[in-house]
Amino acid sequence: MIRLNTATLSKNRYDIIFLLFLFCFLPFFGFSQSLTLFVCYEKTEKNYPLVQQLELINLSEKYNLQNVSRAWIPQFQLFGKASLQSDTPNFSLSQLLNMNVDLGIEVPKDQYQAYLQLNQVIWDGGQIHSAKKTILAASDVQRKQNEVDMYALRGRINDLFFGIILYDTQIEQIHVNLQELQRNLDKVVSYAELGFANESDIDAVKVELITAEQHIIQLTTMRGAFVAMLGAFMGEELAPDIALQKPKIVLVQEINNRVELQLFDASIMAQKIQNTQILSKNMPKIGLFLQGGFARPGLNMFKTEGTLYAIGGIQLNWGFGNLYTLKNEKRIIENSIQNIEIGRKLFLLNQNIQIKQQQAIAEQYRKILTSDDDIIRMRETIYKASEAKTENGMLSVTDLMRDLNMEHAAKAQKIVHEVQYLKALYDLKNLYNN
């Protein structure tokens, strides 16, 4: 008999060791899934369609820069014309020398010309350079706007992530409450067997058990919906029972790193670059040209038959029409910069209001948490006293369930306050982007 008990004890001990091994090491073998908040941020940003927009911005920048750079490549132009004139220049030597011999030269009235011209820019007044800077600045603004739109996702991820954690902690607490209710049910059943309780007392405890189980079903369903939405943002099919790692309490640094501020800076820089483009439009352009073709008449207008010809040289082009609008164009740029600065001030004002509001929310939950433990301690004391009174027949089971529910409600409230405080800190952190 002693040998059998020892073997049984030894077997149980090995079973316990095996279970502890599974509990400790299963996560390392990939049988458990756990998500952190920052992994959710990262995967959401990679999966969100705006990422594709960023690739398109980069491609557009590349193509536009290539197109502008090709202005340095020699440009070919083909021209052609044919005309019939009512009159042409003529020159008569017989009249000049008072001779009867016809020595006149007459340019034909039907004329035609076809030629190919090659133009090569030598100096464009800085127009190509300023155009490249404009393209780079505009692309930078688009990228910053993309970052702003992507950053807005973090608030939505916070809502889902901390919502799931809240459901987890509430479900865990209800399971603890169920154990307490089951213990009370067993106790009331034993009282009924001794004649100290009746069926209605048993039913009162069973109602609380069923209500708690219904609450678990509701919370589990809502948790599954939140997990599905979080998975949709991340582009993954998350398991309904996936575990989320609860973030630690953070110390929020009051350093403003919002991407919107970078967007304002990039927008102002893009407007300032417009000034250089305006100046380059009003500068002279110098280039080489080479023209070759066939014409009637050719370069020698006294030859009536068609001839080949070629012309080459340097040309200067300086238009003054843009000077009429130069002042107004600069004023438009100045107005745009002022408008961006007003947008920055408005953003900082709204951000400051949001920060103060979020700081107040976080401080509120911090103060509430300091008194939650006192409330729970007092509710536990009240319940224990009610339990003793019920055992002595001085209190009904219904009143006992009321005190037990009040204790459970106090513990549930503390859980809610803890998650709300944690979320308030991360929302505040998100407002600063640090």
Order of alpha helices (4+ residues) and beta strands (2+ residues): alpha-beta-alpha-alpha-beta-beta-alpha-beta-beta-alpha-alpha-alpha-beta-alpha-beta-beta-alpha-alpha
